[in-house]
């Protein structure tokens, strides 16, 4: 018996990582856009907490209002497995941005509750990108 996982096992691992990652970001984005509101999210999560830092207010407003939409769209795309590479770039950018912000505010910030699990899922989804045949991208590539 081979110790290498079967193609079905790799496809399942890719699907699970992608789906959980997609759901996590999609639901966070949904909540921030439709419940909290992107402007309120920007003000309470970016502008006010970082007003006394060297970061310019315009950048805090821009990123604070953009992040919920990147999470919503990127999470939705990742969830269905369509345009996974661009979605991964956007979600990875959010993870880097959030890590930077938290570490700027608190240099020893423990990012294991939110950032680390999402980063691991993103890395796994990217590592298994070509194994993920249960995605829209996989289906489209088989049709060509």
C-alpha positions as CSV (number, residue, x, y, z in Angstrom):
1,X,0.0,0.0,0.0
2,X,1.3,3.4,-1.0
3,X,1.8,6.1,1.7
4,X,0.9,8.8,-0.8
5,X,-2.7,10.1,-0.5
6,X,-5.0,9.1,-3.4
7,X,-6.1,11.8,-5.9
8,X,-9.6,11.7,-4.2
9,X,-8.0,12.4,-0.8
10,X,-6.0,15.3,-2.2
11,X,-9.1,16.7,-3.9
12,X,-11.1,16.4,-0.7
13,X,-8.3,18.2,1.3
14,X,-8.2,20.9,-1.3
15,X,-12.0,21.3,-1.2
16,X,-12.2,21.4,2.5
17,X,-9.5,24.0,2.9
18,X,-10.9,26.1,0.2
19,X,-14.5,25.8,1.4
20,X,-13.8,26.6,5.0
21,X,-11.5,29.5,4.0
22,X,-14.1,30.8,1.7
23,X,-16.9,30.6,4.2
24,X,-14.8,32.2,6.9
25,X,-14.0,35.2,4.8
26,X,-17.4,35.4,3.0
27,X,-19.3,35.5,6.3
28,X,-17.0,38.0,7.8
29,X,-17.3,40.2,4.8
30,X,-21.1,39.8,4.7
31,X,-21.4,40.9,8.3
32,X,-19.1,43.8,7.8
33,X,-20.8,45.0,4.6
34,X,-24.5,44.3,5.4
35,X,-24.7,44.4,9.2
36,X,-22.0,46.7,10.5
37,X,-21.5,48.8,7.3
38,X,-18.2,49.4,5.6
39,X,-17.9,53.0,6.7
40,X,-18.6,52.1,10.4
41,X,-16.1,49.2,10.1
42,X,-13.5,51.6,8.7
43,X,-14.1,54.1,11.5
44,X,-14.2,51.7,14.4
45,X,-11.6,49.2,13.2
46,X,-9.1,51.4,11.4
47,X,-9.5,55.1,11.7
48,X,-10.1,55.5,15.5
49,X,-7.6,52.8,16.7
50,X,-4.8,54.0,14.5
51,X,-5.4,57.8,14.6
52,X,-2.4,58.4,16.7
53,X,0.0,56.4,14.5
54,X,2.1,57.5,11.6
55,X,-0.5,56.0,9.1
56,X,-2.4,58.7,7.1
57,X,-6.1,59.0,7.7
58,X,-6.9,58.6,4.0
59,X,-5.1,55.2,4.0
60,X,-7.0,54.1,7.1
61,X,-10.3,55.1,5.5
62,X,-9.5,53.5,2.2
63,X,-8.3,50.2,3.6
64,X,-11.0,50.1,6.3
65,X,-13.8,50.5,3.8
66,X,-12.2,48.2,1.2
67,X,-11.4,45.2,3.4
68,X,-15.0,44.1,4.0
69,X,-15.6,44.0,0.2
70,X,-12.4,42.1,-0.5
71,X,-13.4,39.6,2.2
72,X,-16.9,39.3,0.8
73,X,-16.0,38.9,-2.9
74,X,-12.7,37.0,-2.3
75,X,-14.4,34.7,0.2
76,X,-17.3,34.1,-2.2
77,X,-15.0,33.3,-5.1
78,X,-12.9,31.0,-2.9
79,X,-16.1,29.3,-1.6
80,X,-17.2,28.3,-5.1
81,X,-13.7,27.8,-6.4
82,X,-13.8,30.4,-9.2
83,X,-10.9,32.7,-9.9
84,X,-9.1,31.1,-7.0
85,X,-5.7,32.7,-7.7
86,X,-7.0,36.4,-7.7
87,X,-9.2,35.6,-4.7
88,X,-6.2,34.2,-2.9
89,X,-4.1,37.3,-3.7
90,X,-6.9,39.5,-2.2
91,X,-7.4,37.4,0.9
92,X,-3.7,37.0,1.4
93,X,-3.4,40.8,1.2
94,X,-6.0,41.2,3.8
95,X,-4.2,38.8,6.1
96,X,-0.9,40.7,5.7
97,X,-2.7,44.0,6.3
98,X,-4.5,42.8,9.4
99,X,-1.3,41.3,10.8
100,X,0.6,44.5,10.2
101,X,-2.1,46.6,11.8
102,X,-2.4,44.4,14.9
103,X,1.4,44.3,15.3
104,X,1.6,48.0,14.9
105,X,-0.9,48.5,17.8
106,X,0.5,45.6,19.9
107,X,3.9,44.3,19.0
108,X,3.4,41.0,20.7
109,X,-0.1,40.5,19.3
110,X,-1.2,36.8,19.5
111,X,-2.6,36.3,16.0
112,X,-3.4,32.6,16.5
113,X,-7.2,33.1,16.9
114,X,-8.0,34.6,13.5
115,X,-5.0,35.2,11.3
116,X,-3.1,32.0,11.7
117,X,-6.0,29.5,10.9
118,X,-7.0,31.5,7.9
119,X,-3.4,31.7,6.7
120,X,-2.9,27.9,7.1
121,X,-6.1,27.3,5.1
122,X,-5.0,29.7,2.4
123,X,-1.6,28.1,2.1
124,X,-3.2,24.6,1.9
125,X,-5.7,25.8,-0.7
126,X,-2.9,27.3,-2.8
127,X,-0.6,24.2,-2.3
128,X,-3.5,22.0,-3.6
129,X,-4.7,24.4,-6.2
130,X,-4.3,21.9,-9.1
131,X,-5.7,19.0,-7.0
132,X,-9.0,20.9,-6.4
133,X,-11.2,19.4,-9.1
134,X,-14.4,20.1,-7.1
135,X,-14.2,23.8,-7.9
136,X,-15.6,26.0,-10.7
137,X,-12.0,26.5,-12.0
138,X,-11.4,22.8,-12.0
139,X,-14.7,22.2,-13.9
140,X,-13.9,24.9,-16.4
141,X,-10.4,23.5,-17.1
142,X,-11.8,20.0,-17.7
143,X,-14.3,21.4,-20.2
144,X,-11.6,22.9,-22.4
